[in-house]
């Protein structure tokens, strides 16, 4: 396409093709490569059993080993599978496993998945899992399973069921009733609806975060 020059030409310079190519390459943003799958992966399988279904849900998370044989060796989640005889949730389970596995393979910080999933609430109401802990939805419990797995491989700090946290949950049930957790408020730290008021202090019964230290 011809360009009309309105001003007087006072000088010019010839731009070499390689210089133009280098300039274009500087504009390209490099995308991190996806994690590669080994032939054999190690993983863990977790069982979820809700009172809303006669069939249990089995969640398998497989890990890939990064920098194997070096001081920087560590495990990262690579893929997730969810299986159940209950076909009621088949469509969204397939979608969830594919999206979650894609995020795992992309690498980087995947811990945000825990907060996002645990913040999902079932409009029909949640349920109490074995041990008396309240779950706002099946998706939220899947988020807790992912959290448990990330803690076990060292990608997240924390311990899901330590003695101090269990003591706070028991105290909440004694003072506020069995449905204390179900009526909890949103936790700014972990995103769970599990913040209750104990001894004039807000405390999360999910992660243990407390405004009073």
N, C-alpha and C positions, 0 to 999 in steps of 0.2 A: 504494500500500500504506500503510495507516494505521500510525502509530508511537505507542505509548503513552508519555507523558512521566511519569516517576515523581517528579521533583523539582519544586519550586515555581518558576514562571516569574517572573523578576525583570526581564526586558527582552527585546526582540526587535528584529530589523532585517530589512528587505526587501532581498533580493538581486536586482539587476536582471539580466535575461536576458543582456545584453551582457557583464556581469562574469563570469557563469558560463561564457559562451562563451570569453572570454579565458583563464580559468583552464584550461579544457580544452585550448586551443591550446598552452599552455605545456607540457603533458604530452606533446604529440606530438613525436617525434624526427624531424627532417628527414632524408631520405635523399638522398644526392647523385644528381643526374640521370645517366643513362647517357650516354656519349660518343655524339655524333651522327656518322653516316657521311656523308662527302662522296660526290659522284657518282663521282669518280675518286680512287683511292688509290695512293700510291707504296709499293713494297715490294721485298723481295728474296727470291730463291728459292735454297735450299740443297739440296745433294745428299748423301744418306746411302747408302752401299753397304756392306752387311755380308757377311761370308763365309757367313752362314747362308741367304742367299737369292740367287737368280740375278737378281733384279730390284731396281733401285735405288728409293729412297724420296725424293721431292721435297717439301721443306717450304717453303711460301710464307708469309711474314709481311708483312701490309700495315699501313701506318702512317697515322694521322690527324694532321694538323698543328693544333696548339693555338696560339691567339693569333696567327694568321697576320698578318704585316705589322707586328708590334710587336716591341720589344726582348725580350719574353718568349716569342717564337715558339720552339716546340720540337716534336719528333715523339714520338708515343707509339704503341705497337703497338695495333692495333684488332681484327685477326682473323688466324687461322692456318688454313692448308689443308695437308693431307698427302695426297699421291697416290702410288700404286704399282700396278703390275700384279699384285703378289702379294696375293691376296685372303685369305691366312691370318690377317692381323691386322686385317681390315676393320672388325669390330665395335668393338674397343677404340680403333682409330684415329678412327673417327667420334665416339665418346664423348669422347676426349681433345681433339679439335679443337673440339667444341662447348663443353665446359667451359672450356678455355683461352681461347677467344674471348670467352666471357661474362665471364671475369675481366678480360680486357683492356678490354672496353667499360665495365666498372664504374669504371675509373680507379683512382687511388691508387697505392700501391706494389705493383707486380706482380713485383718481383725475387725474391720468396720462391718463385715457381714453379721457378726454376732449381735451388735447393737441394732442393726436394721431388722433382723429376723425376730429378735426378742421383743421388739416394739409392735409386733403384729398381734391384733386382738380379734378374737372370734365374736361376731355380733350376737351369736347364740349363747355366749358365755363360755368361760374357761372351765377348768377342772382341777382337782387336786390329784397329784401323782402320788405314788407310793411313798410314804414317809410324811405326808401332809403338806408338801410344798405345792403352792398354787401355780398353775400354768395358764396364761391368758389365751393360749391357742396351741394347736399342734405345731404350727410353724415356729412359735416361740420356743417350744421344747426342742425342735430341731436346731434352733439357734444355740440353745444351751448345750446340746450335744457337740456342736462345732466348737463352742467355747471350751468345753471339757477336753476335747481333742487337742486344741491349740495350746492349752495349758500343759498337757501331758508331753508335748514335743518341744516345749520351751518357747513357743512363739507368743504366748501371752503370760503375763504374771498373774498369780493368784491361785487360790485353792477353793474349789467350789463348795466343799462341805466340811470346813474346819469346825472345830469344837466351839469356838467363840460365836461363829455365825449361827450354828444350830441352837446355841443357848439363847440368842436374841430372837430366833423364830419361835422357840418354845415360850419365851417370856411374852411375846406379842400375842400368842394364842391364849395364854392365861389371863392377860389383862384386857385384851381387845376382842377375844372370841376366835372361834375357828376360822371365820371368814375375814380375819384381819388383813391378810395379804391380798385377798381379792378386792379389798377396798383401798389398796395402796395407791399412792400418787407416783408420778413419773420421776425416775431417778436421773439426775443430770449426768451421772458418771457412766452407768451401764445401760440406761434406756429402758429398764424394766419398770413395770407399774408395781413397785413393791416398797415404796417409802411410807413408813408409818411413824407415828409419834410415840416415843418411849421416854419416860422420865423427862418430859419437856424438851425433847431433842428429836429431830427428824433422823431416822435411820433406815437405810435400805436393807431389806431382808434377803435381797438377792446377792449383792456384792459386798455388803457390810459397810458401805460408805456412810459416814456420820458427820453431821455439821458440828458436832461437839468434840470431834477428835476421837 
